[in-house]
Amino acid sequence: MMDWKIQLFKLNYNELEKKAVSDVLDSGWITMGENIINFEKKFGEMLGKDVLCSAVSSGTAAMHLAFLALDIGQNDEVVMPALTFVSDANCARLVNAKPVLADCSSEDNWNVSAESIKKVITDKTKAIVVVHYAGYPCDMRPIVDLCKEEGIYLIEDCAHAPGAFINDKSVGAWGDIGCFSFFTNKNLSVGEGGMTSTSNKNLGKRLASLRSHGMTSLTLDRHKGRSITYDVNEPGINYRMDEMRAALGLTQLEKLFEANTLRKNLTERYRSNFENTKIKIPFNKFLQSNSCVSAFHILPILLPIGVNRTSVIEHCRKRGIQTSIHYPAFWDFEAYKDRFDKNDTPEALNIIPRELTLPLYPSMTFEQVDEVTRTILEACE
């Protein structure tokens, strides 16, 4: 195991998380229970009025459930960003739908736009998946309008963006279904976990049912004597979250906005450091908008054309600085070869080979940001 001097991320944990887990163990009830109910309620309140949430085992589970709840399947197409994690495409294929890639908006705005989405919509398009990349919200109003005009479902991949808003409305509250991830490196981390969100009561009930085998009552209901048995309305899956992770989620939720502010301050330091250099940090125009609030999940940079990314990563490694890539291209994966034409998404084709993710976490210092900056600039000389 590499002993990093400056690692890519660090858990924002302390004694509060330890106590939260200990209290659950002491309670004697560790599967879905009161902590789940409380976590879903408080997370929904953060997203907005009348938003229904279901805690699940991962962000990918949330996305898979969204596809199932919207009856996406054989012969359907799902438009999604060319720049995203592979799980979105995997979920499409798991329900026998076809993933279709929409391009990044520009070299500065790496999110999809209504314009880039519209170019790839066909009569087979059943849903759009937007990703709020790096914590920066997509321009949602035109996308919502497009989906309504075309009669297409809208799914938000909010894995990077808990606590992000656009036009005073939270991500995860714009589309038909929002999908959040609480993976270990996320802003709100429980190790493995996720959440679905929706303002549609019928979808909310179906998502909650599908994540627990399609059952009409939970083990907790029978434990509490509120139910004797259960029915199964439709085949579902065990995508449940447990009580330990829900307790961690509640603790992390209390820290979220303060932690996001610390991430913002560190991001601004990076931007200041790289100003007037060959290194570009995306979403500059986003920061000039008063209507948007980012979650500042990761710090992606765009390396200069001609710089060998692998060499930069190795230079950083030798200095004890961990970096990453968000994300490798779909068309390079064995499972997706010959399924996409990379030339159809020229902005993504330009960005993906040059993207590098730098360390960013709430307890990071300005001095560490400065050291990372110097190391990157040295590597690019």
C-alpha positions, 0 to 999 in steps of 0.5 A, a space after each residue: 500500500 502506497 503511503 501517500 504524502 498527499 492523498 486523493 481524498 480523506 474521510 471526513 470522519 471523527 468520533 461522531 461517526 464511531 458513536 453513531 455506529 456503536 449506538 446501532 450495534 448497541 441497539 440490537 437492530 442492524 438492518 433497515 430500521 429507524 435510522 433509515 427512515 430518519 435518513 431518508 426524511 432528512 435527505 429529502 428535506 434537504 432536496 426540497 418540499 415533498 421529495 421522497 427518498 429511498 436509501 439503497 446499497 449504492 449509487 449504481 443500485 439507485 440508477 438500476 432501480 430508476 431504470 426499472 421503475 421507469 420501465 426502461 427495457 428492450 429496444 429503448 435508448 437512454 441518452 447519457 454523457 460521454 464523460 461519466 462513470 461506466 455504471 450508467 451505461 452498465 445499468 442501461 445494458 442490464 435492462 437491455 436498453 441501448 446507451 447513447 452518448 451525448 457530448 460535453 458542452 465545451 472545453 470549459 463546461 464538461 456537462 451535457 446541455 439541452 443542445 448536445 442531448 437533442 442532437 442524439 434523441 431518436 424515436 427510441 429515446 426513453 430517458 435522459 441521464 444527466 450527470 452533475 460532473 465534479 459537483 457542478 450542476 447541469 443547466 437544468 431548465 432547458 433540459 427539463 423543457 426538452 424532456 417535457 417537449 419530447 415526452 422523455 423521462 429525466 434521470 439525474 446522476 447526482 453522485 458528485 453533487 449532494 448539496 449542489 443547487 441551480 436556480 435555488 433548486 437542489 440537484 435530484 429534484 429536477 428530474 423524474 428520479 435522482 440518484 445519489 452515491 455515498 461511496 467512500 470517496 464521496 462528499 457524503 460517505 458511508 462506505 457503500 450506499 446511495 439514495 433515490 429521490 423523486 417528487 412523484 408519489 407513485 414512483 416513490 412507492 415503486 422505488 421503495 418496493 423494488 429495493 426490497 424484493 417488491 415486498 409490501 412490508 419490511 422486517 422492521 414492521 414484523 419486528 415491531 408487530 405492525 405486520 404479520 406477513 407481506 405480499 410481493 407486488 412485483 419482482 424486486 431486488 435486495 438493494 437495501 441499506 443497513 442501519 450502520 450506514 444510515 447512522 453514518 449518513 445522518 452524521 455526514 449529512 450534518 457536516 455536508 454544507 460546511 465540508 462543501 464550503 471547505 472544498 470550495 475554498 480549496 478549489 478557489 486556491 487551486 484556480 488562483 494558483 493555476 491562473 495564467 498557466 497552461 493548466 485549465 480548470 473547467 467550469 470557470 463560467 459556472 462560477 460567474 453565475 449567482 444562480 449555481 452552487 457547486 458541491 466541489 466534489 473533485 478537482 479536475 484539470 485539463 492538461 496541455 495538448 502534447 503533455 503525457 498524462 501518464 508521465 504527469 501521474 508518475 511524477 506526482 507519485 514519486 512526490 507522494 501525491 495521489 492523482 486519478 482519472 475521471 473518467 476513462 473513455 467508454 470506447 476503450 473498455 472491452 465490454 463497450 468496444 465497437 458500440 460507440 463512435 468516439 468521433 461523434 463526441 468531439 468535445 469529450 474526445 478532446 477532454 478525456 485523454 487530458 483530464 487529471 484529478 487532483 487531491 481535494 478533501 475538507 481537511 486539506 490545507 492551502 499549503 498542500 494545494 500549493 505543493 500539488 500545484 508546483 508538482 503539476 507545473 513541474 511535470 508539465 514543463 
